[in-house]
Amino acid sequence: MTKQVFALAVSVAASTIFAAPAAAQTSVMLYGVIDEGINYTNNVGRGHVYELSSGLAQGSRWGLKGAEDLGGGLKAVFQLENGFDLNSGRLGQGGRLFGRQAFVGLSSEPYGTLTFGRQYDSVVDYLAQTTANGNWGGELFSHPYDNDNTDNTFRLNNTVKYTSPSIAGFQFGGTYSFSNDTGFANNRAYSFGGLYAYGGLLVAAAYLQANNPGSSANGAIATNDAGFIATRMRVFGGGINYTFGPATAGFVYTNSNYLEPTANGFLGIEPLVPLVPVTPPGVLLNSIKFQNFEVNGKYQFSPALFVGAQYVYTMETYDASNGGVKPRIHTFGLMADYNLSKRTDVYLQGAYQQVTGDSTLSIFDYAFIPGTQSPSSTSKQVVVRAAIRHKF
């Protein structure tokens, strides 16, 4: 009996000794966010609506990410992230199983990270964190139609991404997304950006271009994932945040240009060209351009409570084959968030949008806050949201 007990102890000790290095070298983590709330929207196509809505401050998700130590400071890394609608159980991002992110690659502390798969562009990686919607506010605080993708409306398929290490507070990176088409440039995309962080200062800038975004199901920006379907998309911008004590203030400028847009993912089948019956047949939308000027601020009243506010002034240039006009869009957002614990918080949000100036005689004359069901029947729209969010 003594020999058997001794042998068992030796066996357990040996297995522990040999298993420990493997556990230290490889890690896999399950994580997620569940964001659920009640919305009131004053005008959704001629009527108000109360609804349960999932994933607005943060998209509801679950994911797996991990790393394996390959030695010499080199690691293999991966991430698989699923988005879903809590109220229906449907998959998000066009019904994709891992629609938010899906990539694998190599990471080195001195040289950076190289990854391959479905990934975020450089606008999302660098510039978005200086905006209210891309940092703490979420979808209701997006710039009109999320025209600059700072709220991550779409991801890039077939993407090779490089991310540098942080060098004295400076970090940069870029992406190239293959069209996976015999027409090499048809629905391909590329982006690059960078940021500098020192103390309470954060400065960031990024550029994104896509050729024929949304024109194919398997390209860089898939048809059922695109913000705008167009001949070409160009987005660039810069932002600055400064934190002093419990307060943070920010300013962001973005410029989005869509050449020959034919559809918008938020609007579905709604036509983008003038709607008035007297409009001559064959009218085309040559281009639509958005310039967004955002000021935002957040104040941390206590470790548990913050209040944030945002204002966005958007200059729109709508150029159709029968003439061009320049409407203006005003968007306001206000949010209060209270942490019940380290993983659970409750929040209250309000957003208001008004379209002013020139009329396009199209769907763009009606206010529309991303995250609501559809545009208003007027130039104004208001939404209020009360929600709970849990992270695991």
PEPEKA-V467262 format. One record per pair of residues at least 4 apart in sequence whose C-alpha atoms are under 6 Angstrom apart, sorted by the first residue. I is the first residue (numbers start at 1). J is the second residue. D is the distance in whole Angstrom. If there is no record, write none. Layout:
i: {I/I}
j: {J/J}
d: {D/D}
This chain:
i: {15/16/25/25/26/26/27/27/28/28/29/29/30/30/31/31/31/32/32/32/32/33/33/33/33/34/34/34/35/35/35/35/36/36/36/37/37/37/37/38/38/38/38/39/39/39/39/40/40/40/40/41/41/41/41/42/42/43/43/43/44/44/44/44/45/45/46/54/54/55/55/56/56/57/57/58/60/60/61/61/61/62/62/63/63/63/64/64/65/65/66/66/67/67/68/68/69/70/70/73/74/74/75/75/76/76/77/77/77/78/78/79/79/80/80/80/81/81/81/82/82/82/82/83/83/84/84/84/85/85/91/93/94/101/101/102/102/103/103/103/104/104/105/105/106/106/107/107/108/112/112/112/113/113/114/114/115/115/116/116/117/117/118/118/118/118/119/119/120/122/122/122/122/122/123/123/124/124/126/126/127/127/127/128/128/129/129/130/130/132/132/133/133/133/133/133/134/134/137/139/140/140/141/142/148/148/149/154/154/156/156/157/158/158/159/159/160/160/161/161/162/162/163/164/164/164/166/166/169/169/169/170/170/171/171/172/172/173/173/174/174/175/175/176/177/177/177/177/178/178/179/179/179/179/179/180/186/187/187/187/187/187/188/188/188/189/189/190/190/191/191/192/192/193/193/194/194/195/195/196/196/197/197/200/200/201/201/202/202/203/203/204/204/205/205/206/206/207/207/208/208/209/209/210/210/211/212/212/212/213/213/213/214/214/214/214/214/215/216/216/217/217/218/221/226/227/227/228/228/229/229/229/230/230/230/230/231/231/232/232/233/233/234/234/235/235/236/236/237/237/238/238/239/239/240/240/241/241/242/242/243/243/246/246/247/247/248/248/249/249/250/250/251/251/252/252/253/253/254/254/255/255/256/256/257/258/258/259/260/260/260/273/273/274/274/275/275/283/284/284/285/286/286/287/288/288/289/289/290/290/291/291/292/292/293/293/294/294/295/295/296/296/297/297/298/298/299/299/300/301/301/304/304/305/305/306/306/307/307/308/308/309/309/310/310/311/311/312/312/313/314/314/315/316/316/316/317/318/318/319/320/325/326/327/327/327/328/328/328/329/329/330/330/331/331/332/332/333/333/334/334/335/335/336/336/337/337/338/338/339/340/340/343/343/344/344/345/345/346/346/347/347/348/348/349/349/350/350/351/351/352/352/353/353/354/354/354/355/355/366/366/366/367/367/367/367/367/368/376}
j: {19/20/68/69/67/68/66/67/65/66/64/65/63/64/62/63/392/61/62/391/392/60/61/390/391/60/389/390/54/55/60/389/54/387/388/52/53/386/387/51/52/385/386/50/51/384/385/49/50/383/384/48/49/382/383/48/382/47/48/376/48/374/375/376/376/377/377/85/86/59/60/138/139/137/138/138/83/84/82/83/84/81/82/80/81/82/79/80/78/79/77/78/76/77/75/76/75/74/75/108/107/108/106/107/105/106/104/105/106/103/104/102/103/98/101/102/98/100/101/97/98/99/100/92/100/90/91/92/89/90/95/99/224/118/119/117/118/116/117/118/115/116/114/115/113/114/112/113/112/163/164/165/162/163/161/162/160/161/159/160/158/159/156/157/158/159/155/156/155/126/191/192/193/206/127/206/128/150/194/204/204/205/206/134/150/134/135/239/241/136/137/137/138/139/141/142/150/151/141/371/370/371/333/146/235/256/153/225/226/220/221/220/177/178/176/177/175/176/174/175/173/174/173/171/172/173/170/171/196/197/198/195/196/194/195/193/194/192/193/191/192/190/191/190/188/189/190/220/188/220/186/187/188/219/220/219/212/211/212/213/219/220/210/211/220/209/210/208/209/207/208/206/207/205/206/204/205/203/204/202/203/201/202/242/243/241/242/240/241/239/240/238/239/237/238/236/237/235/236/234/235/233/234/232/233/232/230/231/232/221/229/230/221/222/223/226/229/223/222/223/222/223/222/226/265/264/265/263/264/261/262/263/259/260/261/262/259/260/258/259/257/258/256/257/255/256/254/255/253/254/252/253/251/252/250/251/249/250/248/249/247/248/299/300/298/299/297/298/296/297/295/296/294/295/293/294/292/293/291/292/290/291/289/290/289/287/288/287/285/286/287/285/362/361/362/361/362/321/320/321/320/319/320/319/317/318/316/317/315/316/314/315/313/314/312/313/311/312/310/311/309/310/308/309/307/308/306/307/306/305/306/338/339/337/338/336/337/335/336/334/335/333/334/332/333/331/332/330/331/330/328/329/328/326/327/328/326/324/325/324/324/358/358/356/357/358/355/356/357/354/355/353/354/352/353/351/352/350/351/349/350/348/349/347/348/346/347/345/346/345/344/345/390/391/389/390/388/389/387/388/386/387/385/386/384/385/383/384/382/383/381/382/380/381/367/379/380/367/379/376/378/379/375/376/379/380/381/375/381}
d: {6/6/6/5/6/4/5/5/6/4/6/5/6/5/6/5/5/5/4/6/5/5/5/6/4/5/6/5/6/5/5/4/5/6/6/6/6/5/4/6/5/6/6/6/5/6/4/6/5/6/5/6/5/6/4/4/6/5/5/5/6/6/6/5/5/5/5/6/6/4/5/6/5/6/4/6/6/6/5/4/6/6/5/5/4/6/6/5/6/4/6/6/5/4/5/5/5/5/5/6/6/5/6/5/6/5/6/5/6/6/4/6/6/6/6/4/5/5/5/6/4/6/6/5/6/6/4/5/5/5/5/5/6/5/5/6/5/5/4/6/5/6/6/4/6/5/6/4/5/6/4/5/6/5/6/5/6/5/6/5/5/5/6/4/6/6/6/5/5/6/6/5/5/6/5/5/5/6/6/6/5/5/6/5/5/5/5/6/6/6/5/4/4/6/5/5/6/5/6/6/6/6/6/5/6/6/6/5/6/5/6/5/5/5/6/4/6/5/6/4/5/6/4/6/6/6/5/5/5/5/6/6/4/6/6/6/4/6/6/5/4/5/5/4/6/5/6/5/5/6/6/5/4/4/5/6/6/5/5/5/5/6/6/6/5/6/4/6/6/5/4/6/6/6/4/6/6/5/4/6/5/6/5/5/4/6/5/6/5/6/4/6/5/6/4/6/6/6/4/6/5/6/5/6/5/5/6/4/5/5/6/6/5/5/4/5/5/6/6/6/5/5/6/6/6/6/5/6/4/6/6/5/6/5/4/6/5/6/6/5/6/5/6/5/6/4/6/5/5/4/6/6/6/4/6/6/6/4/6/6/6/4/6/5/6/4/5/5/6/4/6/5/6/5/6/5/6/5/6/5/6/5/6/5/4/6/5/4/6/5/5/6/6/5/4/6/5/6/6/5/4/6/5/5/6/5/6/5/6/5/5/5/6/4/6/5/6/4/6/6/6/4/6/5/6/4/6/5/4/6/6/5/5/6/5/6/6/6/4/6/5/6/4/6/5/6/5/6/5/5/6/5/5/5/5/6/5/6/5/4/6/6/6/6/5/5/6/5/6/6/4/6/5/6/4/6/5/6/4/6/5/6/4/6/5/6/4/6/5/4/6/5/6/5/6/4/6/5/6/4/6/5/6/5/6/5/6/4/6/5/6/5/6/5/6/6/5/6/5/6/5/5/6/5/5/5/6/4/6}
